Amino acid sequence: MNEKDFLQQLQNRAKEQEQVMNGMPFPHIFTSVSVWLGNHPWRLLIPFAFLLSLVFHFTIGKGYDNLILKIFGGIDIVRLLTM
């Protein structure tokens, strides 16, 4: 494949991708959010993990703490604290 054909193929793929992006309901919002999450995923994932952990802690109770400690290889600190 020569350079002219390669550049033409790249342009065609770029046009196809642009059509897909324009066909989305909110292309500007989607692209800005995906770029933001791609560069800074911890801004969403860390608070989400914290909230999810709180929900599990309050619904399951001390069993959740023991499960997390078993998963990460810790000793049973909850049992030591309640003695």
N, C-alpha and C positions, 0 to 999 in steps of 0.2 A: 504494500500500500504506500503510495507516495504521500508527500506532505499535503498536497492540495486536497486529496480525498480524506485524509485524516482530519484536517481542519474542518472540512464540510461535515464529516460525521460528528465531530464535537459540537458544531453549531446546531445540528439537528437534535442532538441529545439535550442541549441547553434549551432549545425551543420546547421540546417535549416536557422537560422539567418545569419550565415556566408555565406551560398550559396546566399542568397538574397543580401547581401552586395557586394559579389564578382560579382554578375550579373549586378550591377549598372555600368553606364558608367565611372564614376570617383569616386570610393569608398573612396579613401584616401581624396580627396578634400571635398566630402560630409561629411565625419565623422569629419574632422577638422573644417569645417565651422559650422556644427551643434553644436559641442561642444563649439566653440567660441561664437556663438550666444546664446547658452544656458546659458553660464556664464556671458556674457557681452552684453545683448540685447540693452542697452541704447546707445552703440557706433554706432549703426546703426539707431535706432528708433528716437533718438533726432535730429540728423542732417536731417533725412528724414522728420520729422514733421516740422522742421524749414523751409526747402526748400518748402514743400507743402504749408505751411502757406504764404510764400512769393509769391508763384505763385497765390494763391487765392487772396491775398491782391492786387496784381498788375492787375489781370484780373477783379475782381469784384469791387474793390475800397473800399470806405468808408462803403458800405453796408455790406461787410465782417466783418469789425471791429464792426459794430453795431450788427450783428448776433452773433459774438463770445461773445460780452458783454451781450447780452440777454440770451445766453445759460448758461453762468456762473454767471448770476444774478447781473452783474455790472450795474452801472448807465451809461447813454449815455455820456461818456467822450468825444467822438469825437464831439458831438454837443456842449458841453461846451467849448471845445478848439477853435471851429470855431466862437464862438460869439464874 
